[in-house]
Amino acid sequence: MAVATGNSFASRFGVHIAVLVFVVIWTIPTLGILVSSLRDKDQIIASGWWNSFASSSQTEAGRLPAASTQVEKDGKFVLQGNIFGDGAKRAISAFGVKAAAPTQYPAGTSADLGDGVTLQINADGSFVMASPKAFEGDRGQRVYYASSAPPKFTTDNYQTVLFSEGIGRSFMNSLTVTIPATVIPILIAAFAAYALAWMRFPGRALLIAVVIGLLVVPLQMSLIPLLKLYNGVGTFFGVPSKTYLGIWLAHTGFGLPFAIYLLRSYIAGLPREIMESARIDGASDFEIFVKIVLPLSFPVLASFAIFQFLWVWNDLLVAMVFLGTAPDQIVLTAKLNALLGSRGGNWEILTTSAFITIIVPLIVFFSLQRYFVRGLLAGSVKGG
């Protein structure tokens, strides 16, 4: 008995450690995205998010004022001011006048640039450039410097994303796509799952095999053939092919195999005695489905609803293929993708967009989470 108790404790401890490891693995990247979304673009480029609470060092380039701002002092022509024209609070550690040697001179020292010209840049960004001859030209001296900035967090990224033109409309467009594309597969799959689980008809086993086979078909393989079919139907009837109805049907088709498989596994595991008793009492298959099967299957329906909602809400590829990019059709993921720029280098926009798009799926998940685990365990019950 003592040995069994010890093994049980070790097993539980191992499970807890494994769960903790998975939680950490998922939490650390999420924390990194959150921290990055609160940093400005320069700091993201200069250092990783794990260094966000320490001063960040970076090499920058600047240009001194033009010759028109010079003054004459003690027989020399002088340019002076502060290189941080934006008033930023940074500390300069070194400077230079060549891109190949941006930190050639320590801050606070006077650098000899030749022909009697000297340049001194202090740690606070103030500078003095002196020459025995008058400066000429409309462009000032190019300088380079290494500076360190204190940790800085801002909500400007969220303001940029949330208040960009068209974000609110694209949010509503995403809801218009996601809600029907989640409900329609559930309605169809629930009927199909009941029929495959409890009704006897020729070809039943073949249909189940086809459903399982469709689970392994990559979505990308069917995009172009399906789009050609949509275009052909649209041309035949003289209607646009890229409409909300089209993308609803596309998401329904892509989600049905998994929905039928998951729901059938659960419904097939319901007690046979309940079904037989209902049939003895004269209930039809439709009455059994509506009054018995659906109420008992709510956990698995909620689980699939969470999966389907997440897939459709976060989708970009299917939306770009089967829906247009007009203001009344473009979805949130496509709109946020446009904010990233043509080269996708705006990491501060990317991380901020990730947290904005996660809000609605989190609300859906926490609303249905009590059914989630029970629904996932549906396949572990052996059915008929």
N, C-alpha and C positions, 0 to 999 in steps of 0.2 A: 504493500500500500504506500509506504514511504517513497519507494522508487518511482511509482506511478505519479505520485504527487509532485516529485521533483522534476520528472519529465514534462509534466503539464505546465509547471511554472517556467521551465526553460523554453518550452514552445511558445508560451504567451510572451515571454520577454523577447524572444527572437522576432516575433511578429511585430511587437511594438517598436523594436529597433529598426526593422525594415520599413515600417510606416513612417517613422521619423526621418529616415534617410530620403525617402521619396518626397516627403513634405519639404525638406531642405533643398532638394534638387529642383523642385518646382518653384520654391519661394525666392531663392536667390536671383534667378534671372528676372522675375517679376519685380523684385525690389530694385534691380538695376534699371529697368525700364522706367519705373516711377521716379527714381532719382534723376535720371537723364531728362525726363520730361520737365523737370523743374530747374534745369540749368540752361544757360544761354549757349548760343552756337559756338562761340569762341572757346568756352571752357570744355565743351564736349569734344572739340577737336584737339585741345591741348592735353587732356588727361582722361583716364577712364573714370567711370562713375564711382569706383571704390576709392578714388582719391578726391572725391568731391568735397570732403570735409577738411581738406588741407589746401594750402595755397597752391595754385597751379602756375607753372612756369611755361613761358612760350617766347619764341623769338618773333618780333614784329618789325615792320618797316614803316618809316614815316618820312616826312619831308619838312625841312625847315622853311621859314617864311621867305618870300621873294626879296630881291634886293631893294625894292621900294620901301621896305620897312626899316632899313638900316639907319642907325644914328651914329654920329661922330663923337667919340669920347677920347680925350687924352691923345689925340693924334691918330687914333685908330677908328676904323669903321666896325661897328658892332651890331650883331643881330642877337636878340635875346627874347626869351619867352618861355613857355612850357609846352613840351612836346605832346602832352595829354590835353589836347584842346577840348576833349569831351568832358573834362573834369573828373575822369575816372581815377580812383585811388589805387594806384599800382606802384610797385617799387622796382626801379631799374637796377640791375646788378652789373651790367656791362653794356658797351655800345661799340659800334664800328661804322665805317663808311663804305665798306665793300661787302657784297653779298657772300663772298667766299670767307670772310672773317667778320661775322656780325657781332662777335664779342671780343674784339681785339683789345679794347681799352676798358679797364675797370671804371665803374661809375664814380664820378667825383674827381677824376684825373683830367688833366689838360692834354689833349691829343694834338700832336704836331702834324698838320696835313700838308706841309710844304709851302714854300714861298712866304713864310711868316704867318700863315693862317693857322689858327688854333681853334679847337672845339672842346668844350667841356659840357658834359651832360651829367647832372646830379641824380641821386637816387629818386628824388621826388619828381623828376621829369623836367625840371628847369634847366635851361641851357644858355650858354654864352658862346658865340662864335665871333672871333675878332680877326681882322685883316688890316695890314698897313695900306692896302689899296682898296678902293671902293668896290663893293660887290656889283656884279653885272648880271643881267638876265632876268627873265620873268619867272623862272622856276628855281626854288631853293635847293639846298644841298640834300641829297638823299642820305638818310641815316638808318641804321639798323640797331636794334637794342633787345636785350633779354630782360623780360619783366616778369614779376610774380604778382598774381592777383589773389586777394583773399577769397574764401568760399562765398559764393553768391547764388541764391536761389530766387527764382522769379516765377510768376504766373503769366508772364507775357505770352508764352507759347500757347497756353490754353485760351487766352484772349484772341490770339491770331487765328486759331482753329475754329473756336466756337462762333466768332463773329465774322467769319469770312462769308462772302456773298454766296448764297445758295446752300449753305450747310443745313439750315432748318428745313428747307424743301427736300433736300436729299435724305434727311432723316425720316421724313414722312414717306418718301418713296420706298425706303428700305422696309418700313413697317407694312406698306402696301404689298410689297413682294413677299415678305417673310410670313406674315400671319396666314394668308390663304395657302401658301406653299407648305405650311406646317399642318394645317387642318385637313386639307384635301387628301394627302397620303394616309392620314390616320383613318379617315372615313372609309376609304377604299380598302386599305389593308386589314381593317378590323373585320369587314365582311368576308374578305378572301381567307383570312386566317381561320375564322370559324368554319368556313366551308371545308378547308383543307384538314382541319383537325377533327371534326365531328360528323361530317356528311360523307356518305359513301357514293361514289360515282365513277364511271370509267375514266381512266387517265389521271386519276388523283395523284398517284405516285410519280407519274411523269411530270406533272405540274410542279410538285414539290422539288423534284430534281432540277427543273428549269430555274426555279426561284433561287435555289442554292447556287446554281451555275452563274446566274446573273450577278451574284455578289462579288465575283472575282473579275468582272469586266471593268476595265479602267474607264472612268468617266470621259477622259480626254479622247478615247477612241470613237465615241459616239457623237461628239460635238458637231463635226463637219457634216456627216450624213444627216443628222437630225436637223441641222440648220438648212441644208438643201431641201429637205422635206418641207420645212416651214415656209421657205421662199416659194416653193412650188405651189403649196396650198394657198399662200397669200396672193400669188399671181393669178391662180385659177379663179378665185372668188373676188379678186380685185380689192383686197384689203391689205393693210400693212402687216408684214410678217413679224416685226419686232414690237410686240405689245405685252401688256401685263399678263393677259391670258396665255400667251406663248411661254413666258418664263415660269408661270405657275405649273403648266403642264410639264415643262422640262424638269423642274425640281421634283414634281410628283413622280415622274418616271425614274429619275435617278434615286429617289428615296424609297420607292415601293419594295424592291427586293429585300432590303434589310428590315423594313417595317413588317412585311409579311412573315419573314423568318422569325423575328423576335416575338411577334404577337402569337404566331402559331405555336411556338415552343411553350409559351405561357398558357394559352387557352387549352392546349392538349393535355396539360397537367391538372386541369380542374377535375374535381371528383366526378367520376362517371355516374355515381348514384344520383347526383343532383339532376343530371341530364335525363336519366331514365325515369326518375320520378316525375319530372316535368312532362315528358312525353306520355306517361301513363295518365296524367291529369288532362291530357288533350291539348297541350301547348304545341304550337307549330314551331318550326325552326326559327322563324323571325321573332316570335315571342320569347323563345329561349334566349336568343341572342340579345335582344333588347333588355329583357327583365332580369336575366341571370348572368350572362357572360359579360356584358359591358360593365355592370357595377363591380363585378369581381376582378375585372381586368384593368381597373383604373391605374394601379401602380405601373404596369408595363406601358400603358398608353402615355402616362406622364413621363416615363423614362425616354420613350421614343420622341415625345414632343420636345424634350430638352435637347436631344441630339439633333433633330431636324432643324430646330430653331437656330442652334449654334451654327450648323453647316450653312444654312441659307443666309443668316445675318452676316456672317463673315465672308460670304462668297464674293469674289470679284470676277473670276473667269467666266462663269455662266452668265452673270449679269452683263458683261461686256459683249458676249456673243449673241444672246437672245433678247437683249433690251438696248434701246438707244441711249445716247448720251445727251439728249435734250434736257433742259432744266426740269421738265415735268416727268422725266423717266430716270435720270441718273441716280444711282443708289449711293449710300453714304461711303462705302468702301471706294467706289470709283471717284467720288468727289475728293476724298482725302488723298487718294493716290495722285490726283491732279495737283494738289497743294505741294507735293513733294518735289515738283520740278521735273524736268525732262531727264535729269541724270540721277534723281533719287538720292541726292546727297544731303538733304535737309533732315538730319537725324533728330533734331529737336521737334520737328513737325511729326516725324514718324512715331516717336515714343509717345508724344502727347495724343496722337490719333489713336494709338493702341488702347490707352486708358479711357478715351471717350467712347470708343466702340464697345468696350467691355461692360459698360454700365447696364445696358438693357439685358444682355445675356445673364448677368449676375442676378438681376431682379427675377428673371424667369427661373433660374436655377434654385435660388433660395426659396422661391414660392412653391416649388415642386420637389424639394430635396428629400422630404420624408418618404416619398414614393420611389426615389431614384434607386436606392440599393435593392429594394424588393423587386423592382422591375429588372435590374441587371441580373439578378439571380434566377430569372425566369427560365433560362436555358438549362439550368442545372436540374430541373425537374423533368423526369422522363414521362413523355406523354404518348398517346395513341397515334 
